[in-house]
Amino acid sequence: MARTSRYEKKKTFSNIGETTPVPEHPSLEEVYEETPFSEAFWTYLNYVMLNIFGWFRDLLRNARIENRKGSAENNPTGFVPLYQSYESFYTRNVYQRISDCFNRPIGSVPGGKLDVLERVTDDYNWSFQFTGNKITSINLGSYNYLGFANNSGHIAENVINTIKTGGIATASTTQEFGTLMQHRKLESLLAEFLGTEDAIAFGMGFATNALNIPSLVGKGCLILSDELNHTSLVLGSRLSGATIKVYKHNDMIHLEKLLRDAIVSGQPRTHRPWRKILMIVEGVYSMEGSLCKLPELIELKKKYKAYLYLDEAHSIGAMGSRGRGVVDYWKCDFKDVDVLMGTFTKSFAAAGGYIAGNKDLINHIRTTSHGTAYATSMSPPVVEQITSVLHLLLDDNEEHEGHRRISQLAWNTRYFRQRLTKMGFIVYGHPHSPVVPALLYSPSKIAAFNREMLKRGVAVVTVGFPATPLVLGRVRFCLSASHTKEMLDEVLKHAEEVGDLLNMRKSKLNPKRPFHQTEF
């Protein structure tokens, strides 16, 4: 199934250091190939067997034949279970088998390469012991899109100097004594970067959504949310008390139908008009690698007088010729998006999040948000990290560092995606998205791919149910401006080896054939 938009425009990027121009990508369609029937069958069977053996082992544990090591309650008489559910069953009987592939500790800066701390287990992943060794690996798991995760250089020096002068924390909330001049400077630079009247920064990206959506909508309001929106958006929407309706991912026809129905029918029972309608979307969807159809969203927003909330967590810095997110990528007007939200945890290699928009909006958030009233404001050294990166990105000179990193990320993204696709992997997402998911299918292959790649010196993130649909387990490659072509070639070589080992190259859309450099 292929999804495309009449608004999509092609862009051309060149590899840094190469003189040959890069031809435009032949297609900007987002292609979502279905899991092959054989893989779906074996994946379902895999889960069925895991559940059967899980129930059997729980019987042995309850009979005290097998020692209980997982989370299971011994409830006092009269007490209902506090956390005994299928989730805990799944954790101890399915997740535990492959838990060595998750929560991996690291021992270095998460740059183009990182050190993974080696650990072993002698009780089937119930506990781990560190060996003292480090596995130096090419890092395809961190959201270090622009490669600013460094512990040396002028930005790191600026951060260190800020610690010496301003300390580590403000020890207060924004509404009390938590606002420094550095915070105001950051917010001013951010508004300039995004072309908005004002902006406000928060100390945690997740909380930026969860604590601010309730200050924008409430009872009598309607939220139209993409089905793949991040948990922080879902939580913020639920906390608001507004009515929530979910539309199919990136399906503008379904969204428009919900808008029409909302305007015609109004609120349940009373049929009064909704106080306001808020559409909530992401710029780049981190699990799919897809882009929102922003031009069409803006068109619908204007047509039906709804508001638009855009989460640019994975797109700010990573998309657009100037690194200003999907608004920049689609060449839209920033003022056409009512609420611009983003995080500093990815492209800025820092922490926290922001909301940008007109002055009335930001002043309202400053006075009503739980994030300004109760949360400690952003740490001064983190503010300095973000401010230093913003200065680089605001410099539009193509020869300077900010533009060079943006261009390098764009080149790396297209090169890696095209190579991986031509190898025969089922690759999801937009051709220009730096998040590159490739299907692995079953939990056994999720674990095997992760372990085999680490053996070859490549650190990757693999994801499965419940974060993805049952048969759509995947590896999620995150590209960075800090990756060189040699690094990417090495990763692709190992991915091809492991793909053959696990019989993963199942795509029918792109026949497996040798990749020719002249084609790119």
TIVO-887886 format. One line per field, with one value per residue (C-alpha): residue in one letter; z, x, y; residue number from 1; chain. Coordinates in pm, 1 decimal. Last residue first. Example, Ala and Ser with C-alpha at 12.3 -4.5 7.8 and 13.67 -1.06 7.14 Angstrom:
res <- S/A .
pz <- 714.0/780.0 .
px <- 1367.0/1230.0 .
py <- -106.0/-450.0 .
n <- 2/1 .
chain <- A/A .
% end
This chain:
res <- F/E/T/Q/H/F/P/R/K/P/N/L/K/S/K/R/M/N/L/L/D/G/V/E/E/A/H/K/L/V/E/D/L/M/E/K/T/H/S/A/S/L/C/F/R/V/R/G/L/V/L/P/T/A/P/F/G/V/T/V/V/A/V/G/R/K/L/M/E/R/N/F/A/A/I/K/S/P/S/Y/L/L/A/P/V/V/P/S/H/P/H/G/Y/V/I/F/G/M/K/T/L/R/Q/R/F/Y/R/T/N/W/A/L/Q/S/I/R/R/H/G/E/H/E/E/N/D/D/L/L/L/H/L/V/S/T/I/Q/E/V/V/P/P/S/M/S/T/A/Y/A/T/G/H/S/T/T/R/I/H/N/I/L/D/K/N/G/A/I/Y/G/G/A/A/A/F/S/K/T/F/T/G/M/L/V/D/V/D/K/F/D/C/K/W/Y/D/V/V/G/R/G/R/S/G/M/A/G/I/S/H/A/E/D/L/Y/L/Y/A/K/Y/K/K/K/L/E/I/L/E/P/L/K/C/L/S/G/E/M/S/Y/V/G/E/V/I/M/L/I/K/R/W/P/R/H/T/R/P/Q/G/S/V/I/A/D/R/L/L/K/E/L/H/I/M/D/N/H/K/Y/V/K/I/T/A/G/S/L/R/S/G/L/V/L/S/T/H/N/L/E/D/S/L/I/L/C/G/K/G/V/L/S/P/I/N/L/A/N/T/A/F/G/M/G/F/A/I/A/D/E/T/G/L/F/E/A/L/L/S/E/L/K/R/H/Q/M/L/T/G/F/E/Q/T/T/S/A/T/A/I/G/G/T/K/I/T/N/I/V/N/E/A/I/H/G/S/N/N/A/F/G/L/Y/N/Y/S/G/L/N/I/S/T/I/K/N/G/T/F/Q/F/S/W/N/Y/D/D/T/V/R/E/L/V/D/L/K/G/G/P/V/S/G/I/P/R/N/F/C/D/S/I/R/Q/Y/V/N/R/T/Y/F/S/E/Y/S/Q/Y/L/P/V/F/G/T/P/N/N/E/A/S/G/K/R/N/E/I/R/A/N/R/L/L/D/R/F/W/G/F/I/N/L/M/V/Y/N/L/Y/T/W/F/A/E/S/F/P/T/E/E/Y/V/E/E/L/S/P/H/E/P/V/P/T/T/E/G/I/N/S/F/T/K/K/K/E/Y/R/S/T/R/A/M .
pz <- -630.3/-932.1/-1002.2/-673.4/-805.2/-558.9/-648.1/-687.1/-457.4/-617.4/-478.8/-425.0/-320.0/7.1/200.5/303.7/652.9/616.1/955.5/823.8/505.2/702.0/933.4/640.1/471.9/797.9/841.5/500.4/557.6/888.5/725.7/438.9/687.5/878.2/558.7/445.5/769.1/1051.4/1265.2/1067.6/1223.7/1121.4/1352.1/1249.3/1396.2/1383.4/1355.0/1491.2/1259.6/1317.4/1658.8/1595.4/1740.3/2091.3/2231.6/2054.3/1906.0/1881.9/1796.6/1865.0/1704.5/1815.0/1542.5/1631.4/1459.0/1780.7/1835.5/1498.7/1591.4/1925.9/1787.8/1487.2/1707.5/1955.7/1696.5/1501.6/1800.6/1867.4/1513.2/1221.9/1156.6/950.0/870.5/1032.7/913.6/1120.6/932.9/718.7/361.3/182.3/407.7/620.3/618.6/484.4/393.7/333.8/-20.9/-45.1/-268.6/23.4/253.9/-6.2/-82.0/285.1/373.2/89.1/143.5/514.6/491.1/237.9/453.0/763.9/578.6/457.1/808.2/947.7/683.0/739.7/1108.9/1055.6/810.5/434.7/354.3/545.2/697.2/1053.6/1267.3/1300.7/1460.7/1707.3/1787.8/1880.5/2129.4/2280.9/2322.8/2505.2/2713.7/2830.5/2927.0/3132.8/3305.6/3398.8/3269.3/3516.0/3804.5/3745.9/3951.9/3811.2/3475.1/3368.2/3532.7/3264.5/3340.3/3361.4/3122.1/2889.7/2849.2/2786.1/2516.9/2340.3/2355.2/2225.0/1910.8/1875.5/2020.9/2268.7/2392.6/2517.6/2759.5/2735.2/2527.8/2213.6/2005.0/1726.3/1970.2/2330.4/2257.5/2208.1/1990.2/1995.6/1750.9/1838.6/1591.1/1271.6/985.8/1137.7/1045.7/678.1/473.6/267.9/320.1/470.8/669.8/832.2/867.1/1090.7/1104.2/986.6/725.1/420.6/605.4/845.9/1124.6/1331.2/1443.2/1296.0/1576.0/1850.4/1603.9/1768.3/1572.1/1731.8/1474.1/1559.5/1375.0/1157.1/917.5/593.7/759.5/956.1/656.4/436.8/714.6/745.3/368.6/367.2/671.8/547.8/851.5/780.4/822.7/993.5/1134.6/1500.1/1538.9/1353.3/1197.6/1226.9/1481.3/1484.0/1709.2/1561.3/1814.6/1790.7/2008.3/2229.1/2039.5/1916.9/2131.0/2034.3/2396.3/2396.4/2255.6/2147.1/1796.9/1526.2/1213.7/1319.2/1466.5/1171.9/929.2/1124.3/1158.1/781.9/720.6/935.8/752.4/416.1/548.8/643.2/791.5/1041.1/1078.3/1295.0/1671.6/1852.2/2194.3/2406.2/2630.9/2994.2/2953.0/3123.1/2837.5/2573.3/2769.0/2804.2/2432.7/2337.3/2574.4/2439.9/2088.9/1813.1/1592.9/1576.0/1476.6/1722.9/1675.6/2009.2/2083.5/2346.9/2584.8/2883.0/2835.1/2581.5/2584.4/2945.2/2938.1/2631.8/2838.6/3102.1/2891.6/2586.6/2750.7/3010.9/2760.1/2657.5/3007.9/3139.1/2961.7/2716.7/2610.1/2272.2/2123.6/1807.2/1571.3/1290.0/1418.5/1464.1/1587.9/1843.0/1953.6/1987.6/2212.1/2418.1/2466.6/2568.5/2817.9/2969.0/2984.8/3169.5/3442.6/3534.2/3823.6/4104.6/4114.4/3807.0/3626.9/3919.2/4160.6/4237.8/3942.3/3867.0/3777.6/3868.1/3703.6/3673.9/3679.2/3521.3/3243.9/3174.4/3127.5/2882.3/2678.5/2666.1/2541.0/2266.2/2173.9/2124.1/2345.4/2517.4/2206.7/2126.5/1858.8/1574.4/1392.5/1435.6/1771.5/1830.9/1947.2/1803.7/1496.3/1693.4/1538.9/1819.3/2074.4/2299.2/2649.8/2896.4/3275.4/3276.6/3412.4/3577.2/3479.6/3648.9/3539.9/3190.1/3175.7/3514.9/3437.1/3276.4/3105.7/3058.5/2817.2/2847.2/2506.0/2399.5/2140.8/1780.3/1574.0/1908.4/2220.0/2466.5/2645.7/2879.8/2767.5/2952.0/2741.8/2852.7/2590.4/2400.2/2723.8/2780.3/2514.5/2730.4/2988.9/2734.3/2684.2/3015.3/3286.8/3105.5/2932.7/3265.2/3423.1/3142.0/3159.0/3507.0/3868.3/3953.1/4270.1/4312.6/4524.4/4899.2/5120.3/5247.3/5189.1/4828.0/4733.3/4422.5/4111.0/3961.6/3842.0/4013.1/4120.5/4172.0/3981.5/4150.3/4390.4/4268.2/4174.2/3991.3/3801.2/3702.4/3592.9/3378.4/3201.7/3142.4/2991.1/2779.8/2622.9/2587.6/2417.5/2189.1/2080.3/2028.8/1797.5/1612.4/1541.2/1416.1/1208.2/1030.0/977.8/831.9/587.0/489.7/405.9/626.4/429.2/243.3/365.7/100.5/165.4/-178.9/-255.5/-578.5/-818.0/-559.1/-718.7/-861.4/-632.6/-768.7/-820.1/-628.6/-307.7/18.4/187.1/2.5/-209.6/-153.3/-392.9/-296.1/-447.5/-359.9/-208.9/-223.2/-423.5/-137.8/-126.6/36.5/-101.6/0.0 .
px <- 2270.6/2260.3/2630.6/2714.4/2564.4/2379.5/2370.8/2021.7/1744.1/1411.9/1236.6/862.4/863.9/1047.8/1148.8/1508.1/1469.7/1599.4/1774.2/2126.6/2053.7/1947.8/2246.5/2486.5/2298.1/2283.2/2658.1/2735.8/2487.8/2652.0/2996.8/2872.7/2714.8/3039.8/3239.4/2990.1/3054.1/2802.8/2815.3/2528.0/2313.1/2082.7/1846.8/1793.3/1480.1/1477.0/1130.8/845.0/546.0/361.4/214.0/157.4/433.6/514.9/324.9/485.0/830.1/1121.2/1489.0/1739.7/2082.6/2446.8/2681.3/3012.2/2964.7/2861.6/2620.7/2460.0/2415.9/2254.3/2001.8/1916.2/1868.5/1642.7/1406.1/1428.0/1296.2/1030.6/889.2/866.0/1208.0/1078.4/1305.9/1246.1/1454.3/1422.1/1618.6/1305.7/1378.5/1244.0/933.8/868.3/900.5/1167.3/1096.5/1451.0/1541.5/1899.7/1772.3/1574.2/1876.6/2088.3/1818.5/1751.4/2119.5/2195.8/1883.4/1940.5/2315.4/2263.3/2002.4/2220.0/2517.3/2311.6/2191.1/2543.5/2695.1/2425.3/2513.2/2889.0/2933.1/2984.1/2613.7/2587.7/2238.8/2365.5/2056.6/2156.3/2490.6/2338.4/2069.0/2334.6/2494.7/2155.9/2067.1/2390.7/2366.4/2013.9/2133.9/2412.0/2149.5/1911.0/1556.5/1291.7/1171.2/815.4/519.1/382.9/559.9/485.6/142.7/57.1/-178.3/31.5/316.7/81.5/-148.3/151.3/269.5/-67.9/-112.2/239.5/189.4/341.5/616.2/615.7/940.1/1107.1/1366.6/1707.6/2025.3/2167.4/2011.8/1888.1/1729.7/1660.3/1572.5/1203.9/934.8/595.4/452.6/95.8/-120.5/49.0/-26.9/215.8/505.5/419.0/472.4/777.4/704.7/1050.0/1045.7/714.8/853.0/1133.1/1352.0/1672.9/1740.2/1686.5/1407.8/1406.5/1643.2/1673.5/1312.1/1176.9/1188.5/1022.1/825.2/483.6/233.1/-91.2/-340.8/-660.1/-988.8/-1169.4/-1307.7/-1147.4/-845.3/-756.7/-827.2/-582.4/-324.9/-356.1/-321.0/0.2/128.3/92.9/269.9/595.9/661.5/954.8/709.8/818.0/935.0/651.6/807.8/615.5/365.2/-7.4/-278.6/-592.7/-771.2/-1142.6/-1284.5/-1586.6/-1766.3/-2108.3/-2401.2/-2540.1/-2655.4/-2626.9/-2272.3/-2118.0/-2165.2/-2334.9/-2261.9/-1927.0/-1797.9/-1922.9/-1743.3/-1418.2/-1441.4/-1492.2/-1197.5/-974.5/-1084.0/-1003.5/-674.0/-548.3/-202.4/-257.3/-624.0/-820.4/-865.7/-1140.8/-1082.6/-1334.0/-1153.6/-1072.1/-724.0/-553.0/-653.2/-504.7/-183.0/-150.5/-205.6/39.7/302.5/232.2/331.6/72.8/22.8/-358.4/-348.2/-551.9/-862.5/-922.3/-1265.4/-1347.4/-1644.8/-1430.2/-1073.0/-829.3/-516.7/-395.3/-457.0/-225.4/52.0/133.8/156.1/306.8/591.3/604.8/755.2/1019.2/1135.1/1285.4/1046.5/1105.3/865.7/834.8/731.6/625.7/705.3/959.6/1090.2/1453.0/1354.3/1115.8/1392.0/1641.6/1399.7/1326.5/1697.0/1765.8/1480.5/1616.3/1970.3/1833.7/1734.9/1386.0/1352.0/1273.2/892.7/676.5/951.5/992.4/1283.8/1611.6/1776.5/2004.3/2364.2/2557.0/2539.4/2901.3/3107.5/2830.4/2805.5/3177.7/3134.3/2848.0/3050.5/3340.5/3105.8/2986.8/3345.8/3465.3/3470.1/3215.1/3001.6/2638.3/2593.5/2571.5/2278.1/2043.5/2168.3/1850.3/2055.2/2027.0/2250.0/2574.7/2874.5/3007.2/3287.5/3203.6/3331.7/3463.8/3429.6/3232.4/2913.3/2671.4/2308.1/1992.0/1671.2/1817.5/1829.3/1990.7/2363.8/2365.9/2638.8/2713.6/2928.5/2904.6/2824.9/3081.0/2963.3/3024.0/2867.8/2810.9/2643.0/2912.0/3060.5/2993.5/2659.7/2398.4/2166.1/1806.6/1690.8/1848.5/1922.3/1544.9/1498.2/1364.8/1230.3/992.5/799.5/742.7/820.1/699.4/402.8/269.7/324.4/126.4/-137.1/-218.7/-97.5/-26.3/-214.3/-399.4/-716.5/-666.8/-897.3/-628.9/-281.4/-166.2/148.6/215.2/407.7/701.3/947.0/1191.7/962.1/1156.5/1018.3/839.8/676.2/329.2/264.1/596.6/517.5/177.4/349.1/581.2/282.9/120.1/444.5/492.9/152.6/215.5/551.9/402.3/121.2/365.9/587.9/285.9/171.5/521.1/546.3/219.3/303.3/641.5/480.9/213.6/468.1/429.6/258.1/455.5/415.4/547.3/571.6/593.9/872.7/975.4/1271.2/1498.1/1669.4/2016.4/2313.6/2564.7/2920.8/3170.8/3177.5/3313.6/2976.7/2731.1/2489.2/2120.6/1830.5/1467.9/1146.0/812.8/512.4/187.8/-3.9/47.7/155.8/58.6/153.3/0.0 .
py <- 731.7/505.3/554.1/379.8/57.6/-164.3/-532.6/-679.1/-790.8/-714.1/-405.5/-435.0/-799.2/-737.1/-1048.8/-988.6/-1133.9/-1490.1/-1478.3/-1545.4/-1352.1/-1045.9/-1092.8/-1070.3/-784.9/-590.3/-645.4/-495.3/-213.0/-122.0/-119.4/96.7/336.9/374.4/430.3/694.8/880.3/900.8/1217.0/1371.5/1102.8/820.6/634.7/271.7/116.1/-262.9/-407.8/-614.8/-582.0/-910.5/-822.0/-451.3/-230.1/-104.4/-405.3/-593.3/-544.4/-303.2/-338.1/-60.6/-92.1/-95.8/-224.2/-391.6/-727.3/-903.2/-612.8/-687.5/-1053.5/-971.6/-723.6/-940.4/-1247.8/-1067.9/-923.9/-1249.8/-1446.7/-1182.4/-1228.7/-980.4/-819.1/-525.4/-230.5/110.3/409.9/728.6/995.4/1059.0/1170.4/859.8/860.5/555.4/178.9/-54.9/-418.3/-539.2/-643.9/-518.9/-240.4/-99.9/-93.3/87.7/342.7/412.7/448.1/690.8/899.5/941.4/996.5/1275.7/1451.6/1415.3/1562.4/1858.5/1943.5/1902.6/2131.5/2393.2/2416.8/2405.9/2690.5/2681.5/2710.5/3039.0/3036.8/3087.1/3026.3/2660.3/2745.2/2992.3/2735.6/2478.1/2718.8/2803.5/2435.9/2350.7/2669.3/2586.6/2237.5/2397.8/2619.2/2329.3/2379.9/2491.4/2276.6/2159.6/2283.1/2609.7/2624.8/2266.6/2274.4/2529.9/2820.1/3138.6/3066.9/2876.3/3177.8/3404.2/3161.1/3158.3/3535.8/3588.6/3379.5/3035.7/2820.3/2532.1/2384.4/2067.9/1938.9/1778.0/1816.2/1657.7/1938.7/1709.1/1465.1/1565.7/1929.0/1858.8/2011.3/2180.7/2430.9/2531.2/2724.6/2608.9/2849.1/3100.5/2872.8/2922.6/2608.0/2511.9/2139.2/2082.4/2408.0/2317.5/1964.4/2083.4/2390.8/2226.2/2494.0/2268.8/2090.1/1798.4/1689.9/2007.5/1979.0/1655.2/1398.3/1605.4/1818.8/1780.4/1991.0/2114.7/2248.0/2439.0/2394.2/2648.0/2382.0/2502.5/2661.0/2348.9/2127.0/2321.7/2324.3/1947.4/1911.0/2112.0/1918.4/1564.2/1417.6/1240.7/868.0/697.2/442.3/421.3/780.9/949.1/1258.1/1586.1/1459.8/1534.1/1677.9/1837.5/2060.7/2142.3/2419.7/2487.5/2211.5/2318.6/2199.0/1861.9/1812.8/1431.3/1412.6/1744.5/1880.5/1674.7/1881.2/2027.5/1703.3/1497.0/1726.8/1713.4/1334.0/1300.9/1534.0/1314.2/998.9/1157.2/1295.2/949.5/1013.0/730.4/647.2/889.6/891.8/1081.4/1230.8/1424.3/1670.6/1593.1/1739.3/1445.9/1215.4/1445.8/1489.4/1111.9/1051.2/1324.8/1183.9/834.3/941.7/970.8/665.3/680.5/1048.5/1255.2/1466.8/1640.2/1785.8/2047.0/2055.2/1964.5/2078.1/2216.3/2435.1/2403.7/2028.0/2003.5/2159.8/1898.5/1581.3/1747.9/1939.2/1662.4/1420.4/1676.5/1761.9/2088.3/2323.3/2608.9/2885.9/3054.6/3389.7/3570.1/3283.2/3245.1/2914.0/3020.6/3367.3/3216.5/2979.0/3262.4/3453.8/3143.4/3076.5/3437.1/3427.3/3105.9/3247.1/3551.4/3309.6/3188.2/2944.4/3187.2/3139.3/3084.9/2892.6/2655.0/2647.9/2473.3/2652.2/2357.0/2271.4/2584.3/2924.3/3040.2/2720.8/2514.7/2774.9/2740.5/2365.2/2421.1/2670.6/2423.7/2149.8/2385.3/2480.4/2124.4/1817.4/1593.4/1552.6/1469.1/1737.4/1484.4/1643.0/1346.8/1217.8/1019.8/719.5/367.1/352.2/386.9/213.0/-2.4/-17.1/-311.2/-239.4/-495.0/-484.7/-810.5/-655.9/-896.1/-935.7/-1061.6/-1232.4/-1267.2/-1649.3/-1709.8/-1699.6/-1356.9/-1157.9/-789.5/-590.3/-213.7/-65.1/194.9/445.5/543.6/822.4/992.9/854.6/978.2/679.5/387.9/248.2/42.5/-177.5/-127.2/-376.9/-667.2/-856.5/-855.5/-1124.9/-1410.0/-1164.1/-1010.5/-1332.0/-1511.2/-1254.7/-944.2/-1106.7/-1238.3/-894.7/-734.8/-1008.1/-885.9/-895.6/-532.2/-450.4/-778.8/-739.5/-750.3/-958.0/-1192.6/-1054.7/-1083.0/-1271.3/-1070.9/-1169.3/-979.8/-1241.1/-1472.3/-1756.7/-2079.0/-2377.5/-2667.5/-2422.3/-2530.9/-2167.3/-2164.6/-2484.3/-2345.0/-2023.0/-2234.4/-2391.8/-2052.5/-1922.5/-2235.1/-2175.3/-1801.2/-1848.3/-2113.2/-1879.5/-1591.8/-1796.9/-1936.8/-1581.3/-1494.0/-1811.9/-1733.0/-1364.5/-1459.8/-1703.7/-1451.4/-1181.2/-870.2/-596.4/-332.3/22.6/262.7/635.4/789.8/1034.3/866.0/872.6/1035.4/1333.8/1284.8/1358.9/1604.2/1475.3/1689.0/1487.6/1632.9/1658.7/1439.0/1634.2/1702.2/1748.5/1798.6/1673.3/1826.4/1654.2/1853.0/1595.5/1357.0/994.6/668.4/330.6/0.0 .
n <- 520/519/518/517/516/515/514/513/512/511/510/509/508/507/506/505/504/503/502/501/500/499/498/497/496/495/494/493/492/491/490/489/488/487/486/485/484/483/482/481/480/479/478/477/476/475/474/473/472/471/470/469/468/467/466/465/464/463/462/461/460/459/458/457/456/455/454/453/452/451/450/449/448/447/446/445/444/443/442/441/440/439/438/437/436/435/434/433/432/431/430/429/428/427/426/425/424/423/422/421/420/419/418/417/416/415/414/413/412/411/410/409/408/407/406/405/404/403/402/401/400/399/398/397/396/395/394/393/392/391/390/389/388/387/386/385/384/383/382/381/380/379/378/377/376/375/374/373/372/371/370/369/368/367/366/365/364/363/362/361/360/359/358/357/356/355/354/353/352/351/350/349/348/347/346/345/344/343/342/341/340/339/338/337/336/335/334/333/332/331/330/329/328/327/326/325/324/323/322/321/320/319/318/317/316/315/314/313/312/311/310/309/308/307/306/305/304/303/302/301/300/299/298/297/296/295/294/293/292/291/290/289/288/287/286/285/284/283/282/281/280/279/278/277/276/275/274/273/272/271/270/269/268/267/266/265/264/263/262/261/260/259/258/257/256/255/254/253/252/251/250/249/248/247/246/245/244/243/242/241/240/239/238/237/236/235/234/233/232/231/230/229/228/227/226/225/224/223/222/221/220/219/218/217/216/215/214/213/212/211/210/209/208/207/206/205/204/203/202/201/200/199/198/197/196/195/194/193/192/191/190/189/188/187/186/185/184/183/182/181/180/179/178/177/176/175/174/173/172/171/170/169/168/167/166/165/164/163/162/161/160/159/158/157/156/155/154/153/152/151/150/149/148/147/146/145/144/143/142/141/140/139/138/137/136/135/134/133/132/131/130/129/128/127/126/125/124/123/122/121/120/119/118/117/116/115/114/113/112/111/110/109/108/107/106/105/104/103/102/101/100/99/98/97/96/95/94/93/92/91/90/89/88/87/86/85/84/83/82/81/80/79/78/77/76/75/74/73/72/71/70/69/68/67/66/65/64/63/62/61/60/59/58/57/56/55/54/53/52/51/50/49/48/47/46/45/44/43/42/41/40/39/38/37/36/35/34/33/32/31/30/29/28/27/26/25/24/23/22/21/20/19/18/17/16/15/14/13/12/11/10/9/8/7/6/5/4/3/2/1 .
chain <- A/A/A/A/A/A/A/A/A/A/A/A/A/A/A/A/A/A/A/A/A/A/A/A/A/A/A/A/A/A/A/A/A/A/A/A/A/A/A/A/A/A/A/A/A/A/A/A/A/A/A/A/A/A/A/A/A/A/A/A/A/A/A/A/A/A/A/A/A/A/A/A/A/A/A/A/A/A/A/A/A/A/A/A/A/A/A/A/A/A/A/A/A/A/A/A/A/A/A/A/A/A/A/A/A/A/A/A/A/A/A/A/A/A/A/A/A/A/A/A/A/A/A/A/A/A/A/A/A/A/A/A/A/A/A/A/A/A/A/A/A/A/A/A/A/A/A/A/A/A/A/A/A/A/A/A/A/A/A/A/A/A/A/A/A/A/A/A/A/A/A/A/A/A/A/A/A/A/A/A/A/A/A/A/A/A/A/A/A/A/A/A/A/A/A/A/A/A/A/A/A/A/A/A/A/A/A/A/A/A/A/A/A/A/A/A/A/A/A/A/A/A/A/A/A/A/A/A/A/A/A/A/A/A/A/A/A/A/A/A/A/A/A/A/A/A/A/A/A/A/A/A/A/A/A/A/A/A/A/A/A/A/A/A/A/A/A/A/A/A/A/A/A/A/A/A/A/A/A/A/A/A/A/A/A/A/A/A/A/A/A/A/A/A/A/A/A/A/A/A/A/A/A/A/A/A/A/A/A/A/A/A/A/A/A/A/A/A/A/A/A/A/A/A/A/A/A/A/A/A/A/A/A/A/A/A/A/A/A/A/A/A/A/A/A/A/A/A/A/A/A/A/A/A/A/A/A/A/A/A/A/A/A/A/A/A/A/A/A/A/A/A/A/A/A/A/A/A/A/A/A/A/A/A/A/A/A/A/A/A/A/A/A/A/A/A/A/A/A/A/A/A/A/A/A/A/A/A/A/A/A/A/A/A/A/A/A/A/A/A/A/A/A/A/A/A/A/A/A/A/A/A/A/A/A/A/A/A/A/A/A/A/A/A/A/A/A/A/A/A/A/A/A/A/A/A/A/A/A/A/A/A/A/A/A/A/A/A/A/A/A/A/A/A/A/A/A/A/A/A/A/A/A/A/A/A/A/A/A/A/A/A/A/A/A/A/A/A/A/A/A/A/A/A/A/A/A/A/A/A/A/A/A/A/A/A/A/A/A/A .
% end
